[in-house]
Amino acid sequence: MHPNAAGTLTAASLLFLPGRRPSAAEVRAAAQRDGGFTISLDPADDAPANADPEALRWLELLANGLTFDLEGLRPGEAEPVPPAGHLYGLPADFAPGMLEAVTLRPGPHLRAGGTMVPVVRGMAWLMARLAQMPFVQAVAWHPARTWCSPRHFSDSVIRWADGGPFPGLGLTALAPTPEGGLQSEGLSLFTGQELRIEPHLVSDRAAGARLALRMLHWLVENGQLTGQVTLAGPGGEALVLDPSTSGRFVSASRA
């Protein structure tokens, strides 16, 4: 676990219109179609015929040797809907209200290591598969407060799992700072630190966002930064990444 991420809640939610949340049977059918994950524990297997629906609102899923709890299934109550801080891949008229959540979390024995990168990667990969189920309106990644279209989330995470770029607009987010720079949200889950990009690097917003995504990928691949490093920028210019005194942030500027 990264010390600076100790309080971060590792969870992700599938968001549905009322009445469209899946049942355990529908998740089981999706697992059989997908083949990438299985049901490792279903409380219905040992439940009496008149069991309380609330006792049947969850499943334990197994993916890549790791177990995760999926909660909020019908006919039980939905999970709380997480806040929508950043929207990616969703239509301009998307309305976050009136949705219901089904939430994925690391299993109880993994929660102490919920911010270990292999656990987070495994959860993101499993959520990318679940996002392909019918009727999903959006995918919420709690640590970054992001809401993504199912396709945006699924495609970008699976591409990352196959060796592609880190999905910086999904598993993390970028937000403008009052000074005109950019700051990440959610990177601390992976590295224990957030990225701050100085305003002079992002005066061109599109180019700045591309630069930020490259830096996010580098930081996730290399882990927590403990000393200053110099990287080559897109045009060959020298860029400096420098951890703050507290270790909570990494600032990016020109050399």
N, C-alpha and C positions, 0 to 999 in steps of 0.2 A: 504494500500500500504506500502511496505517496503521502508523506506527512501533511502536506498542504491541502490534500484532497480528502482528508479523513472524514470531514463532515458532508461530503458530497453524496447525494442519493443516486445510486446506480439503478435506473429503471427506464423503461420505454413503454409507450402506450399506443395501441391501435384505437382509432377514434371512429365511431359509427353513428349514424342517425338512430334515433330512438327505435327500439324494436329490431334492429339489424345486427346486434351483437351475436357472435356465434355461440353455439352450445358445445359441450365437450364432444359430442358425436361429430359435429362439423369440423372441429379441430383434428379429431382422429382421422377423418376422411382426408383432410388436407395433408396430414403426415403421411398417409398411405400413398397419396398422389405424388408428393414431393420426394420422399425417400431420403431426405437429408436430415430428418429428425424423427424421433419416436416418442410415444407416450410411455414414460417410465413409471408413473404412478397416477392412478385414477381412483379417487375416493368412492366412485360409484361401484367399483368392483366388489366392495365389501359392505355397501350400504343397504339397508332394508328398503323394501319397495316404497314405503311411506317416508323416506328420508327428507329432512328439511332441505329445500332447494339451496339454502345458503351453504350447506355442507358440500354441495356439488358444483360450486361456482369456480373451481380451480382445477388445474392439472399440473403435474410435474412433467416437463419435457426434457428429453436428453438429446444433446447435439454436440458432436465432436468431443465426447467424453465428459461433458459438463452438464449439470442439471439446472434448470430454471423453472420458476413457478409462474404460471399464467393464470391471472385472477380476474374476476369480473365477468365470467361466462354466464350465459342464460342457463337456467331460469333464475339464478341468483341476482343480487344487486350489482350494478356497475361499479367500477372503481372511480374515484374522484378524477375529474378532468384536470390535467396539469396546465399551468399558465402557458400562454402562447406569446413568447417574447420576440421570435423571429420566424417569418414564414418563407419557405423556399419551395419553388415548383408548384405552388398553388395558384388558382385563378385569382385575378385582381378583386373579384367580387366575393371571394370566399369568406363566409361568416363563421367564426369560431364557436358561436353560441349553439345551444341545443344539441350537443353531441354527448355520447356515452363512451366510456373508456374501458378497454380490456388491457391490463398492465402486466408486463413481463419484468421479473426481477431474478437476480441470481438466487439459487436455492439456499436454504438456511446454512448449510455447511460451507457455502462459498461467500457468504455475506461479509465475513471478516476480511476477505480478499476481494471485495467487490470492485475495488479500483485497481486491481492488478490487470495489466494490459491484456493478457490472454483471456481473462474472464470477460472484460469489456468487449474485446474482439468477438468472442463467442456469442455474447448477447446481441451485439449489433448484427452479426451474420444471421442468427436465428430470427431476429425481428425482420430482417430483409426478406426471409422466406415467408414469414407469417403475413407480411404486408401484401403478399400476392393473393391472399384470400379474398373472396367476394365481399363487396359492400364496404371496404375500408375507405374512409373519406380522407384520412390523414394519419401520419405517424408522428408521434411526439417523442422526442429524445429529451428526457427530463434534465440531465446535467447542463445542457446548453440552452434550455427553454426553446428549442426549435420545434416547429411543426412543418413537415414536408409532405408533398404529395407521395402516395405510395410508390409510384414509379421512380420518382427522383430518389427517394430513400433507398429503395431496393436496388436500383441500377448502380448507384454510386457506391454502396457498401459492398455489393458483390464484386464490383470492379476492383475495389481496394483489396478484398480478400484474395482476388486472383493476381495480385501484384501491382495493381494500378495505384493512382494517387489517393492520398487520404481524403475522405469526403469532408472537407473543411466547412462546407455550407450544408450542414446536416448533423454531424456528430460534434461539431463546434459551430460557432456563429461569429460574425464580425459586425461590430457596431462602431459608429463614429464617436470620437472623443470630443469634449468641448473645445479642445485646442485645434481640432481639424485632422487629427490622426485617426488611426483605427485600433481597436482593442478586441481581442478574442474573448469569447465566453464558452466555457466547457473544455478548454484545452487542459485545465488543471486535472481533470479526471485521468488523463493519459500521462502527464509529465509532472504534475504538482505545481505548474506555473501557467500564467496567462501571458499572451504576447501583446506588447504595445508597439505600434509602428509610428514613428515620428511623422509629423505633418508633411515635411518636405519630401517624403517618399511616396505620398499618396495624393499629391496635388492633382494628378490625373486619376480619377476614381477607378476607372476600369483597369488601368495598368496597376494601380495600387492594390486592388483586390486580387489580381493575378499574382502579384508579388507576395501578398499575405498568404495565399493558399500554398504557394511553394514553401514558404517558411513554416507554415503549420505542418506540412508533410515532413519537412526535414526534422522538426522538433519531435514529432511523434516517433519517427524512425530512430532518432538518436537519444531520446529520453531527456531527463532533467538536466538542465544546463547549470554547471557549477563554476564555470569560468568563461571569460570573453572568447568568442570565436569570430573569425572573419570568413565570409562566404562570397562567392562570385554571384553578382546579380544577373538578370536576364541579358543585359548589354555588356557584361564583363566587368561592370563596376564593382568595387569592394564594398560590401555591406557588413556591418558589425552587429552581432547579437551579444547583448551584455546583461547578465542576471542582476536584478536589484539587490541591494544590501540585505533585504529581508528574505530574498530567495523566492518571493511569490510571483515576480514578474520577470519577463525577458523583454528588453527594449531593443528595437531594430532601428538603425540609423546608417547614414553613409560614413564610410571611414574618413 
